[in-house]
Each structure stands twice: as C-alpha cells, then as structure tokens.
Amino acid sequence: MLNECSMLLMRSSDSKDIILEKTILLLLRKGYDGVSISDIQQETGMSRGLLYHYYGNKEGLFREAGESFIREHFNIDPKKTADYGLQQMINYILKSYQDLYRKRENSSGAGEITMADYDFLIYQLIGKEESISKIYSEVRRREMESWTSAATRSLERKEIRNLLAPERIAHHFVCLLDGVWLQMVEKGTARDHIKRTREILNEYYELLKI
C-alpha cells in the first residue's frame, strides 16, 4: 500500500506533467510571447502560487516546457536505434511522429494546432533561451549520428548499394525530413506530414537498395 508521502509525490509529479503539457499546448497555439500565467491558470485549473511553487516563475516554467518540447519533438534514443538499419530507422521515426501527434490530438484544444505552429515555436524557443538552443544542437547531433549508424548497418548487411559514405546518406535523410516538414508548414496537417514523410523516406531508401 502506498504511504501518504508516496501519494503526495505521485500527485506532485502528475501536476507538473499536466502543467508542462498544457503550457506546451498554449505555446503552440499562441506563441511564446502570447501566453500569460493567467492563461496557464485557466488551462490547468491551478493557482498562480502552485505554478510558481513548481517552477519558480513564468520564465522557469517556459524554459522547462520548451526543453521538454524540443527533446520530445526530436526524440531519438541512440540505445534503441544502435543496431537499426535504414528501414528500421525509417519505421522508428514514423512511429515517433505518430506517437507525438496522437498525444497532442487527444489533448484539449489541440485541434487548432497546425504544422506552422510547431515550426514557429521551435524557432522561437531556440532564439529565446540559450539552454534550449544547446539542447536543440545536441538532439540534432544525436539525430545525425543515429542515421549515420543506421546507414553503416545497412551497408554492412549489404541492404543498400555502396554508393555513398554513411555520413552522406545520413545527411540526405535528415535533409529530407526537414524538407518534408517545411513543405507541410503552409497547409499540412499532422496526418499529412506522416504520410508524406513515409513516402519520401521510403522512395529514397528504394533508390539505395541493392
């Protein structure tokens, strides 16, 4: 049976998760400079004092929400992908996107979020907070390393032709991912993004295959 202390810790963790996710949704919908503490109070149903208890101030809350958003958005686990070839890596990336978008679709008020909102928030966060900019650089470096590792595995297993160095193949996949994202910004939905990403990555992989 959970003791009272454990239950309080669980409730505290749950409250912090709720605050972060609601803050991320607000930032996506209204932009970094368009969200107030009053907005977050209304969205979470929590007092200003409780918000400050967990995060110190508005800047601290936005910083932690931004860091969480960037890590979640570029969520590649090198330990999980260490033995992946390119096809497995493609499937992993698509599953990550599906999980992320499904989570947002199930959140209140998420229906109005567009691909442009995701893109805009990423660049706002990078410009606002040095800690977020560093995290962004780190997750993008990890992304490139994971694709390089996948290309290396596929070459070793003779799944693809030996036409390019693994680093160049990785660079192409990352550029394709970024390109699809930008292509979807004006009019694409999350579902459109996943569909188009699957098409583009698989088309390139087919060109590389033996």
C-alpha positions, -999 to 999 in steps of 0.1 A, spaced: 0 0 0 13 35 -9 20 56 21 9 93 23 44 106 13 45 84 -18 10 95 -28 19 132 -24 50 127 -46 29 110 -73 4 138 -72 32 163 -74 47 145 -105 13 143 -121 6 180 -115 40 190 -130 33 169 -161 -1 184 -166 13 220 -162 41 212 -188 18 197 -214 -8 224 -210 19 251 -213 33 235 -244 -2 234 -260 -7 271 -252 27 280 -266 19 261 -298 -15 279 -301 -5 314 -291 33 316 -294 59 323 -268 50 360 -262 13 354 -264 9 332 -233 4 346 -198 4 329 -164 -33 337 -163 -37 316 -195 -19 287 -178 -40 290 -146 -72 289 -167 -60 259 -187 -48 239 -158 -72 250 -131 -42 256 -108 -34 286 -87 -6 310 -96 11 301 -62 11 264 -72 26 271 -106 53 292 -90 59 265 -64 68 240 -91 87 263 -115 97 295 -96 84 319 -122 70 323 -157 104 322 -173 113 290 -154 81 273 -165 85 284 -201 121 272 -201 113 238 -188 83 234 -211 105 244 -241 132 220 -232 106 192 -228 91 201 -262 124 201 -281 135 168 -265 102 152 -273 100 165 -308 134 152 -317 131 120 -297 157 96 -309 171 71 -284 206 60 -295 205 29 -273 173 18 -290 185 25 -325 221 13 -321 215 -19 -342 190 -5 -366 194 -4 -404 178 23 -425 144 6 -429 141 1 -392 152 37 -386 126 50 -410 99 30 -392 112 42 -358 110 79 -369 75 74 -383 63 57 -351 78 86 -330 59 112 -351 27 91 -348 30 89 -310 37 126 -307 8 137 -328 -16 112 -313 -7 126 -278 -15 161 -290 -47 151 -308 -60 137 -275 -53 169 -257 -80 196 -252 -76 225 -277 -50 207 -298 -73 206 -329 -64 241 -339 -26 234 -339 -10 234 -374 24 223 -387 33 260 -389 27 263 -351 52 236 -344 78 251 -367 73 287 -353 76 275 -317 108 256 -323 125 287 -338 111 310 -311 124 287 -283 159 285 -299 161 323 -300 147 329 -265 167 305 -243 203 296 -245 197 263 -226 171 253 -252 194 262 -281 220 239 -266 195 211 -262 184 216 -299 220 214 -311 225 182 -290 194 164 -302 201 173 -339 237 160 -335 223 128 -320 198 126 -349 226 127 -374 247 101 -355 217 77 -354 211 80 -391 248 75 -398 248 44 -376 218 31 -395 234 37 -429 265 19 -416 245 -11 -405 227 -13 -439 259 -11 -458 275 -38 -436 244 -61 -442 245 -53 -479 209 -40 -478 220 -9 -498 245 -2 -526 279 11 -516 274 44 -535 279 70 -507 296 72 -473 273 66 -443 277 102 -433 264 115 -466 234 91 -466 226 103 -431 228 139 -442 204 132 -471 178 116 -448 180 144 -423 176 170 -451 146 150 -465 130 151 -430 135 188 -427 123 194 -462 90 175 -457 85 195 -426 88 228 -444 67 216 -472 39 209 -448 41 242 -429 16 262 -451 -12 237 -454 -3 203 -440 -18 185 -411 -1 161 -388 -15 131 -407 -4 147 -440 31 151 -425 34 115 -415 21 102 -449 44 125 -469 74 116 -447 68 79 -452 66 84 -490 97 105 -493 119 84 -469 109 51 -485 114 64 -520 150 74 -512 156 41 -494 144 22 -525 169 41 -546 197 30 -523 187 -6 -521 205 -34 -539 
